[in-house]
């Protein structure tokens, strides 16, 4: 579970940084509403300009579909939790067991850092204001 949460947090953190930098998907998220019109952060799902409830439910249903049908060990050949290669090998099996263990530990630690990072971004967004050390957030 920690590996999965870490992967999701990495996507959330990078996505938050990219949208706050002004990069958005081209086109419309719904009829007449561009992706660039959707606010950043928590305001995208909870606020006056948030996406609709139907769009949020559709997104959650898609994530559920990915969770139950796509991101699974389809071949039954996984070597560890989170191994979704499903018959495709990008050089993993050619590496030494020590290298593989090291890379798995790196991914776990980066996921932990991303979980703290996205929580920090969410807290900054909710607290706001001016602080003595950091100034205006």
C-alpha positions as protocol buffer text, in pm:
chain_id: "A"
residue {
  index: 1
  type: UNK
  ca { x: 0 y: 0 z: 0 }
}
residue {
  index: 2
  type: UNK
  ca { x: 286 y: 239 z: 80 }
}
residue {
  index: 3
  type: UNK
  ca { x: 436 y: 187 z: -265 }
}
residue {
  index: 4
  type: UNK
  ca { x: 102 y: 264 z: -432 }
}
residue {
  index: 5
  type: UNK
  ca { x: 47 y: 574 z: -220 }
}
residue {
  index: 6
  type: UNK
  ca { x: 401 y: 686 z: -296 }
}
residue {
  index: 7
  type: UNK
  ca { x: 346 y: 652 z: -671 }
}
residue {
  index: 8
  type: UNK
  ca { x: 20 y: 847 z: -651 }
}
residue {
  index: 9
  type: UNK
  ca { x: 184 y: 1116 z: -436 }
}
residue {
  index: 10
  type: UNK
  ca { x: 466 y: 1152 z: -690 }
}
residue {
  index: 11
  type: UNK
  ca { x: 210 y: 1209 z: -966 }
}
residue {
  index: 12
  type: UNK
  ca { x: 13 y: 1454 z: -747 }
}
residue {
  index: 13
  type: UNK
  ca { x: 322 y: 1654 z: -649 }
}
residue {
  index: 14
  type: UNK
  ca { x: 455 y: 1686 z: -1003 }
}
residue {
  index: 15
  type: UNK
  ca { x: 106 y: 1761 z: -1137 }
}
residue {
  index: 16
  type: UNK
  ca { x: 64 y: 2035 z: -878 }
}
residue {
  index: 17
  type: UNK
  ca { x: 396 y: 2194 z: -973 }
}
residue {
  index: 18
  type: UNK
  ca { x: 324 y: 2176 z: -1346 }
}
residue {
  index: 19
  type: UNK
  ca { x: -21 y: 2334 z: -1324 }
}
residue {
  index: 20
  type: UNK
  ca { x: 100 y: 2607 z: -1087 }
}
residue {
  index: 21
  type: UNK
  ca { x: 374 y: 2684 z: -1341 }
}
residue {
  index: 22
  type: UNK
  ca { x: 97 y: 2756 z: -1593 }
}
residue {
  index: 23
  type: UNK
  ca { x: 107 y: 2442 z: -1806 }
}
residue {
  index: 24
  type: UNK
  ca { x: -232 y: 2285 z: -1876 }
}
residue {
  index: 25
  type: UNK
  ca { x: -366 y: 2023 z: -2114 }
}
residue {
  index: 26
  type: UNK
  ca { x: -491 y: 2169 z: -2440 }
}
residue {
  index: 27
  type: UNK
  ca { x: -860 y: 2167 z: -2519 }
}
residue {
  index: 28
  type: UNK
  ca { x: -1170 y: 2157 z: -2305 }
}
residue {
  index: 29
  type: UNK
  ca { x: -1239 y: 1958 z: -1991 }
}
residue {
  index: 30
  type: UNK
  ca { x: -1611 y: 1999 z: -2062 }
}
residue {
  index: 31
  type: UNK
  ca { x: -1821 y: 2183 z: -2317 }
}
residue {
  index: 32
  type: UNK
  ca { x: -1704 y: 2542 z: -2327 }
}
residue {
  index: 33
  type: UNK
  ca { x: -1461 y: 2510 z: -2035 }
}
residue {
  index: 34
  type: UNK
  ca { x: -1089 y: 2482 z: -2099 }
}
residue {
  index: 35
  type: UNK
  ca { x: -846 y: 2292 z: -1877 }
}
residue {
  index: 36
  type: UNK
  ca { x: -672 y: 2625 z: -1809 }
}
residue {
  index: 37
  type: UNK
  ca { x: -995 y: 2756 z: -1652 }
}
residue {
  index: 38
  type: UNK
  ca { x: -987 y: 2496 z: -1374 }
}
residue {
  index: 39
  type: UNK
  ca { x: -816 y: 2631 z: -1058 }
}
residue {
  index: 40
  type: UNK
  ca { x: -507 y: 2468 z: -908 }
}
residue {
  index: 41
  type: UNK
  ca { x: -491 y: 2244 z: -602 }
}
residue {
  index: 42
  type: UNK
  ca { x: -785 y: 2167 z: -376 }
}
residue {
  index: 43
  type: UNK
  ca { x: -990 y: 2442 z: -544 }
}
residue {
  index: 44
  type: UNK
  ca { x: -1013 y: 2219 z: -851 }
}
residue {
  index: 45
  type: UNK
  ca { x: -1247 y: 1982 z: -667 }
}
residue {
  index: 46
  type: UNK
  ca { x: -1385 y: 2204 z: -389 }
}
residue {
  index: 47
  type: UNK
  ca { x: -1467 y: 2565 z: -460 }
}
residue {
  index: 48
  type: UNK
  ca { x: -1673 y: 2800 z: -671 }
}
residue {
  index: 49
  type: UNK
  ca { x: -1485 y: 2722 z: -995 }
}
residue {
  index: 50
  type: UNK
  ca { x: -1440 y: 2349 z: -921 }
}
residue {
  index: 51
  type: UNK
  ca { x: -1511 y: 2076 z: -1172 }
}
residue {
  index: 52
  type: UNK
  ca { x: -1864 y: 1939 z: -1160 }
}
residue {
  index: 53
  type: UNK
  ca { x: -1964 y: 1654 z: -931 }
}
residue {
  index: 54
  type: UNK
  ca { x: -2034 y: 1438 z: -1236 }
}
residue {
  index: 55
  type: UNK
  ca { x: -1681 y: 1501 z: -1367 }
}
residue {
  index: 56
  type: UNK
  ca { x: -1532 y: 1416 z: -1027 }
}
residue {
  index: 57
  type: UNK
  ca { x: -1732 y: 1091 z: -1010 }
}
residue {
  index: 58
  type: UNK
  ca { x: -1626 y: 1004 z: -1366 }
}
residue {
  index: 59
  type: UNK
  ca { x: -1261 y: 1059 z: -1269 }
}
residue {
  index: 60
  type: UNK
  ca { x: -1297 y: 841 z: -959 }
}
residue {
  index: 61
  type: UNK
  ca { x: -1468 y: 568 z: -1164 }
}
residue {
  index: 62
  type: UNK
  ca { x: -1180 y: 577 z: -1415 }
}
residue {
  index: 63
  type: UNK
  ca { x: -926 y: 547 z: -1134 }
}
residue {
  index: 64
  type: UNK
  ca { x: -1123 y: 252 z: -994 }
}
residue {
  index: 65
  type: UNK
  ca { x: -1118 y: 88 z: -1338 }
}
residue {
  index: 66
  type: UNK
  ca { x: -741 y: 134 z: -1363 }
}
residue {
  index: 67
  type: UNK
  ca { x: -699 y: -7 z: -1011 }
}
residue {
  index: 68
  type: UNK
  ca { x: -905 y: -321 z: -1072 }
}
residue {
  index: 69
  type: UNK
  ca { x: -843 y: -395 z: -1441 }
}
residue {
  index: 70
  type: UNK
  ca { x: -519 y: -237 z: -1563 }
}
residue {
  index: 71
  type: UNK
  ca { x: -269 y: -200 z: -1278 }
}
residue {
  index: 72
  type: UNK
  ca { x: -268 y: -567 z: -1188 }
}
residue {
  index: 73
  type: UNK
  ca { x: -34 y: -861 z: -1227 }
}
residue {
  index: 74
  type: UNK
  ca { x: -206 y: -1002 z: -1536 }
}
residue {
  index: 75
  type: UNK
  ca { x: 49 y: -1276 z: -1601 }
}
residue {
  index: 76
  type: UNK
  ca { x: 100 y: -1396 z: -1244 }
}
residue {
  index: 77
  type: UNK
  ca { x: 477 y: -1355 z: -1287 }
}
residue {
  index: 78
  type: UNK
  ca { x: 539 y: -1055 z: -1061 }
}
residue {
  index: 79
  type: UNK
  ca { x: 850 y: -1078 z: -846 }
}
residue {
  index: 80
  type: UNK
  ca { x: 737 y: -829 z: -582 }
}
residue {
  index: 81
  type: UNK
  ca { x: 444 y: -603 z: -490 }
}
residue {
  index: 82
  type: UNK
  ca { x: 403 y: -325 z: -744 }
}
residue {
  index: 83
  type: UNK
  ca { x: 565 y: -525 z: -1026 }
}
residue {
  index: 84
  type: UNK
  ca { x: 333 y: -456 z: -1320 }
}
residue {
  index: 85
  type: UNK
  ca { x: 566 y: -542 z: -1609 }
}
residue {
  index: 86
  type: UNK
  ca { x: 321 y: -811 z: -1729 }
}
residue {
  index: 87
  type: UNK
  ca { x: 562 y: -978 z: -1968 }
}
residue {
  index: 88
  type: UNK
  ca { x: 748 y: -662 z: -2074 }
}
residue {
  index: 89
  type: UNK
  ca { x: 1106 y: -631 z: -1954 }
}
residue {
  index: 90
  type: UNK
  ca { x: 1291 y: -303 z: -1982 }
}
residue {
  index: 91
  type: UNK
  ca { x: 1623 y: -441 z: -1858 }
}
residue {
  index: 92
  type: UNK
  ca { x: 1517 y: -512 z: -1500 }
}
residue {
  index: 93
  type: UNK
  ca { x: 1596 y: -884 z: -1515 }
}
residue {
  index: 94
  type: UNK
  ca { x: 1946 y: -817 z: -1650 }
}
residue {
  index: 95
  type: UNK
  ca { x: 2048 y: -630 z: -1334 }
}
residue {
  index: 96
  type: UNK
  ca { x: 2196 y: -779 z: -1019 }
}
residue {
  index: 97
  type: UNK
  ca { x: 1976 y: -853 z: -714 }
}
residue {
  index: 98
  type: UNK
  ca { x: 2165 y: -584 z: -519 }
}
residue {
  index: 99
  type: UNK
  ca { x: 2091 y: -325 z: -789 }
}
residue {
  index: 100
  type: UNK
  ca { x: 1722 y: -424 z: -794 }
}
residue {
  index: 101
  type: UNK
  ca { x: 1696 y: -399 z: -415 }
}
residue {
  index: 102
  type: UNK
  ca { x: 1862 y: -58 z: -423 }
}
residue {
  index: 103
  type: UNK
  ca { x: 1626 y: 73 z: -693 }
}
residue {
  index: 104
  type: UNK
  ca { x: 1321 y: -54 z: -506 }
}
residue {
  index: 105
  type: UNK
  ca { x: 1443 y: 119 z: -187 }
}
residue {
  index: 106
  type: UNK
  ca { x: 1501 y: 441 z: -383 }
}
residue {
  index: 107
  type: UNK
  ca { x: 1146 y: 430 z: -524 }
}
residue {
  index: 108
  type: UNK
  ca { x: 1002 y: 371 z: -177 }
}
residue {
  index: 109
  type: UNK
  ca { x: 1199 y: 662 z: -28 }
}
residue {
  index: 110
  type: UNK
  ca { x: 1105 y: 895 z: -314 }
}
residue {
  index: 111
  type: UNK
  ca { x: 742 y: 800 z: -262 }
}
residue {
  index: 112
  type: UNK
  ca { x: 771 y: 884 z: 107 }
}
residue {
  index: 113
  type: UNK
  ca { x: 923 y: 1222 z: 21 }
}
residue {
  index: 114
  type: UNK
  ca { x: 646 y: 1289 z: -232 }
}
residue {
  index: 115
  type: UNK
  ca { x: 379 y: 1205 z: 29 }
}
residue {
  index: 116
  type: UNK
  ca { x: 531 y: 1466 z: 262 }
}
residue {
  index: 117
  type: UNK
  ca { x: 567 y: 1709 z: -29 }
}
residue {
  index: 118
  type: UNK
  ca { x: 206 y: 1692 z: -145 }
}
residue {
  index: 119
  type: UNK
  ca { x: 83 y: 1718 z: 214 }
}
residue {
  index: 120
  type: UNK
  ca { x: 302 y: 2028 z: 256 }
}
residue {
  index: 121
  type: UNK
  ca { x: 161 y: 2183 z: -61 }
}
residue {
  index: 122
  type: UNK
  ca { x: -194 y: 2111 z: 55 }
}
residue {
  index: 123
  type: UNK
  ca { x: -125 y: 2265 z: 398 }
}
residue {
  index: 124
  type: UNK
  ca { x: 30 y: 2577 z: 243 }
}
residue {
  index: 125
  type: UNK
  ca { x: -277 y: 2618 z: 26 }
}
residue {
  index: 126
  type: UNK
  ca { x: -516 y: 2588 z: 320 }
}
residue {
  index: 127
  type: UNK
  ca { x: -319 y: 2800 z: 569 }
}
residue {
  index: 128
  type: UNK
  ca { x: -222 y: 3087 z: 340 }
}
residue {
  index: 129
  type: UNK
  ca { x: -143 y: 3423 z: 496 }
}
residue {
  index: 130
  type: UNK
  ca { x: 184 y: 3579 z: 602 }
}
residue {
  index: 131
  type: UNK
  ca { x: 431 y: 3400 z: 829 }
}
residue {
  index: 132
  type: UNK
  ca { x: 734 y: 3551 z: 1009 }
}
residue {
  index: 133
  type: UNK
  ca { x: 993 y: 3329 z: 841 }
}
residue {
  index: 134
  type: UNK
  ca { x: 850 y: 3241 z: 501 }
}
residue {
  index: 135
  type: UNK
  ca { x: 652 y: 3558 z: 433 }
}
residue {
  index: 136
  type: UNK
  ca { x: 339 y: 3544 z: 219 }
}
residue {
  index: 137
  type: UNK
  ca { x: 237 y: 3198 z: 93 }
}
